[in-house]
Amino acid sequence: MSYFSELDTSQYLNELANHFGTQLPCPLIAIDDGYDQQNMAFWTLENGELTIGEAKIKSRAKRGRHASSMNMQAKGLYSSEGTDYTVSDSLKYEDTRSDDYPKTTLNRVLVHAALNSIGVTGGAPVALVTGLPLKEYAPRMGELNERLFEAKRLNMLTPVYVGVNRQPSARVCFHGTFPEAVAGIADYLIDNKGNLRDGMTIESVRMALDIGGKTTDMAVIINGQEVAAMETYDLGVSNIRERLTALVEDRLDLRLDPILVDQALNERVVEAFDTRHDVADLWETAVTEVFSDIFAQAEKMRRSFPSIKEIVCFGGGAALAEDVIRNKFPKVSMVANPDGANARGYLKFATLESLEDIREAVLAYMAEAGIEASAQQDATAVTEQA
């Protein structure tokens, strides 16, 4: 979905201003820049109706040049600070599960590949908001990790280029950070206009269960406002992927490439050497093993807060195995389109709480960088001042 490539940015920003009362100089994009995939959320306008557009790509890249098109042109090539990366689903990709991932060139390149996939590229300015797992966002309750916020901001503001001719990617003029899990609960409770969703009540104790690519975040949230407890566990989709890969390789006696691993994970079959193998039983074994550990930890937290009225589940793991969760844990509430919940929550937080601050920060960045937007606020027609 290349939404912004065919957009009249001037008209788009003016229409958003009519809805929110603040004129942004560039589009605002939220990305849940996870270890397994990049989930995007952004405001769209359909016949004047405000909705949230969504898109996603896998978090897969490898240092160097590794892919080309049929005419042998470099494909998926991004570079930053002199280092090339190839972004492709079919490569044996680099492991994103490192403690410093939010500060790495790998993370930066994947975010730009995500922006490029929706048409935000070619030097177009953009305001960006992303997230962090709870224990990285606040290592101790009430103590924000400002040093990591700043490191991530500087990482995202570092220029990235596309292709062998080093064409500019998007120009990030602002970066903000929000907490995972808490953002997902916000998306669950609040509609696109900032109102409580129909049938929801704010006066309740809820537990957020955010099953991501590398981590699972859990948080107890009181009355939609106070975080009473939080934990981050190193369990997620990547653990399911690894366990499933081992089970399938053992059964079929072959080494799976990334394409077949994806097929096993997402379709529960493997088509190797023109033979189709049903691996649904192995898929369920892998999912059940990892989910048993996750829900055991969730149960520990729940027992510490018997006032919890609802467990709300979302994230990439929830999207992958929604049927298993609904069958084995029927009392758990599932967020619609669960893997996009955090990104939608970031977008709502940024719009409802920080829009004027974002506007001022973007304008200050543009002034300092010598970027001039056209009189119509056309973000696709910025020019560099000599």
N, C-alpha and C positions, 0 to 999 in steps of 0.2 A: 504494500500500500504506500505509494509514493505521494502522499497527500500534498506536501508543500511544493512539489515540483511544478504543479499546474495551478498554483494558487495566486490570486491577486492579493499579495501580502498587505498592500495599503488598505484595501477594502476589508480584508480579514481583521486587521488590527483595529480599524475604526468600528467594526461591528462588535468586536469584543469589548471595546471601550463603552459602547452603549449598554452592554450587559453588566459590566463590572465597575464602571465609573472611573476607570483609570486607563489612560492611553499608554500602552507599552510601545517602546521603540522597535521591538523585535518579538518573534514568537517565544512562548514559554513552553519548554518541553520537560516532562518528568521521565526519568529513566530509573527503573529498579535494576541497577547494573550488577547483576548477580554473578555468582561463580559458574552457573549453568546456562543462563540466558539473560538477554537484555530485553526487559519489558518496557515498552514506551507508552506514555499517555499524554494526550494533548487535546486542547479544545478544538472542536469542529463546529461548523455552522451549516445546518441543512435546512434550507428554506426559512432561515432566521431562527431556527430552533437550536439551542445550545446543547451539545452532546460531547462526550469524550471519545475521541478516536484512539484506537489502540493498535499496536504492532509489536513484533518481537523478532529477534534473531538469536541464534545460539552464541554462547560465549566461547568461540573457537578461533584461535589464531596461533600462528607459529612464526617464530623469528626467521626472517629471510624471505626469499622469493621462491614460491613452491607451486604456483598454479598459473596456468595460461589458458586463454580461449582457444578455439579451434584454429584461429589464424595466428596463434603463438604470441599474442599480446598478453602482457601481465594481467592477471585477474585477481581482484580482491587485495590489491597491494596498497598498503598504507605505510607512511614513514613519519617519524618524529624524532627530533634531536639526533638525526643521522642513523637511526636504526629502522630497518625495514621489517614489516610484519605482513604475512599473508593471512587474510581472514577467509576461512572456508570451512564448510561443514564436513567435507570429506577428508581433511587432513588428520594425521595423528597430531593432535593439537597440544599446546602447552597446558599444564595443570594450573588452574587459577587459584587453587586452594592454598594460598600462602598468606601469612599474617600481614604482609605489606602490599597485598594485591590492590587496595584502594589507592596506593601511591605510585603504581607502576606504569610504565609505558604500555604494557599489555592491556591494562584496564582502560587507559586513555584511548588507545586505538580501537578497542571494542566499542566504546561509547560513540566514537566518531563513525564507525561502521554502522551502528544503529541509527544515528542521525542521518547518514547518507541514504539509508534504506527508505526513509520517509521524505527524501528530497531536500533536506537541510544540509547544504554543501556549497562549494564554490565561493567560500568567503562570506556566506550569509551570516549575519549576527544572530545569536540565539542566547536566551537566558535558560540555564540548565539547573534542574534540581535532581539530586540522586539521594541514596540512602546508605545506611550502615547497619549491620547487625546490632542488637541492643547492647551487648557487652563491649562492642567497639565504640558505639555512640556514647555510652555512659558507663565506664568501667566500674564505678561505684554509684549507688543510688544518689541522684541529685548532683553528680559531678560530671559535667559534660567534657568530652575529649576535644577541647578546643584546638589543641596542637594537631590532631589528626584531621579535624575539619579544615584547618588552614592548609595542611599538606595536600589534602585532596583537592581543595580549591585551586591551588597553584598547579597541581597536576592537570586538572581539566582545562585550565587557561593556557597551557602550553600548546603551541601550534602543531597541527597535524596536516599532512599532505597526502594526496591521493594519486596513485598511478605513477608510471615511470617518469612522467613530465612534472611531477610534484605540483599538481594543481592544489590550491588551498581547499581544505575541508571546511567544515563550519567554523565560525569564529565565536568561541564561547566568551561572552561579555560579562556573564555573571554565573556563579555557581553557589548553590545552597545545599545543605545536607539535612535530611530528616531521619527519624528512627524507623527502622523496619518494625513490623508487627503492630506498633501503635498506629502507623499510617494505614495499615490494612483494616484495623478496627474503625478508624475514621471513615474509610470508604464504605464500610458495612453500615454505618449509622447515618451518614450524611449524604443527601442527594446533590445533584450538580449545582443547585442554587444555594447550597449552604444550609438547607433546612433538614430537620430530622425526617428520615424516611417514614412513609406511612406504616403504621403498625409497630414502630420502634418506640421504646421508652429509654430515656437517658438515665433514669434512676434505677440502675441495676449494676451488679458486679459481674463482669465478664472476664473470661480468660481468652487471650489471643494465642492461637497456635499457628505459627507461620513456618511451614515446612519448605525450606529453600533448597538451593543446589548443594551447598556445603554445610549449612547450619540450619538448626531449628530454633527459632526464637519463641519464647513463652513469656507472657506478661499478664498480670492481673490488673484490670482497669476498673476503677470505681466511678460510677456515675459519668462515664465517658470523659473524665477529666483528670483523675488522679491515678498514677501508676504506683500500685502498692507493692509489687514484686516483679522481678524479671530475671530470666535466665537465658543463656545461649548455649546450645549443645552442638557439638561437631557431628551432626548426623543430617543427611539430606539425600537428595536425588543421586548425587555422585556415589554414595554408598550403595544404593540400590543398583546403579549401573555396574559398579565393580563386582558386586555379588552375582548379579545376573550373568555378566560376561563369563565369570568363572564357571558357573553352572552349565551354561550353554556350551562353552568350549570343552568342558569335560564330557558332556553327552555326545557331542558331534565329533570330537577329536579333531578340531581344527581351530586355528587362530582367527578370531573375528576382526574384520576391519571396522573403522568407525561407522560406515554405512550400515553394516549388519548389526552392530551394537544398537544403533538408533532404531533399526527395524524391530529388534527384539524388545526393546524398551517401550516403544510407542505402539507397535502393532501386535506384539506377542507372537510373532512368527519370525522365522529366518529363512530366506531364500538363497541358499548357497549352492553353487554349481548346478543351477537349474532344478534344484530339488527344494521343495517347500517343507519346512519343519515346523510343526506346532510346538511352541515353547511356553504356552500359557501356564502350565503347571509350574515351570521353573520361574516364570515371572511372578506368580503369586507367592512362591516360596521366598524369593528375594525381597519382595515388597513386605510380606508379613514379618520376616525377620527384622528388617529395619524399623518398620512401624511399631512392632512390639516394644522395641527399646524406646522409641519416641513417646508412645502413649503411656509407657510405664513411668517415664519422667513427668509427663503431663499429669498423671494420676497423683504423683507425689505432691506437685504444686497444688492440685485441686484439694487434696486432703488438708493442706495447710490453710486453705481458705474455704471452709464449708459454706460460706455465704455466696459462692459463685453460682450464678443462675444459668449461665450459658457459656459453652466453649465454642468459639468461632474459629473455624479452620480455613486457611488459604495458603497461597504460595505454590511454587512449581510442583512440589510433591503432592499437594492436594489435587492439583489439576491432573497429574499423571495417574493417580489411583483414587479418583473420587468415588468410583463404584465400591472399592474395598472399604473406604472410610464409612460410606453410607451403610454398608451391610454389617460391618463389624462394630462400628461405633455409631449407632443410629441416633443417639442423643446429641451428637455434635452438629452444630449449624455450619453449613457450607456457604461461603461467599460465592456469588455468581461470578463466572470467569475468574477462578481463584488465583491464577498465576499473575493476573494484572492488578490485584488488590493494592499492593504497596505503591505501585506507580500512580494509580488513580488517587491514592491517599496523599502522596507527595504533591500532586497537582492541585488537589483541593486545599491542602494546608497552605501552599504557596499563594494560591489565588485569594483565599479568604483571609489570611493573616498577614501576608507579606508583600502584596502586589505593589503598593506604593514604594516600599523600600527597594524592591527589585527594580522598579522603574528608575528610581534615582541612581541606583548603583550602575545600571546599564548606561544611562546618560553620562555619568561621570567617567565611565570606562571609555565610551565613544569620544568624549571630549579630550581625554588624555591621549588616546591612541590616534587622534586626528581623523576619526571616522565621521562622515557627514551623511545623515539620512536625508532622503528627498523630502520636499515639503509635504508630500502625501504619506509620509511615514513608510515608504516602500522599502522593506527590509531586504529585498532582493536586488536593490539598485544602489547599495552603498558604494561610496568611492573613497579611496585613500587620498588624503591631502598630501601634496608634495612637501 
